[in-house]
Amino acid sequence: MSNTILLLLSIGPLAMVLAMITSQRLGEVNDAYTGEVTGRWVSSSTGTYGPTVHCIMRIRTEEGRKLTIEVNSRTYQSLGVGDRVVKAPGARWPVRSV
């Protein structure tokens, strides 16, 4: 019985962290906005599996929110500072506004 309680106490916090990360990701995918790219940069880090590149964009929405998001390399290459963007609900990345 005490082993079961110990197991639950050790797995509980991990499950809570995973649930928070999942809910944040779902919120990002369901988010919708239009705005303008105001900045972009690439940062890299070296971890256990070698170098990792992070493509970051800063977007100011029409509502005045300032977002800093990590995008994939294709989205990073296709958008530049000053580009108008739109992100639809369910889409992972913003795209250039038409």
PyMOL commands that set and color helices and strands:
alter all, ss='L'
color gray80, all
select helices_A, chain A and resi 2-30+73-78
alter helices_A, ss='H'
color red, helices_A
select strands_A, chain A and resi 33-47+50-61+66-71+84-87+95-96
alter strands_A, ss='S'
color yellow, strands_A
deselect
rebuild
show_as cartoon
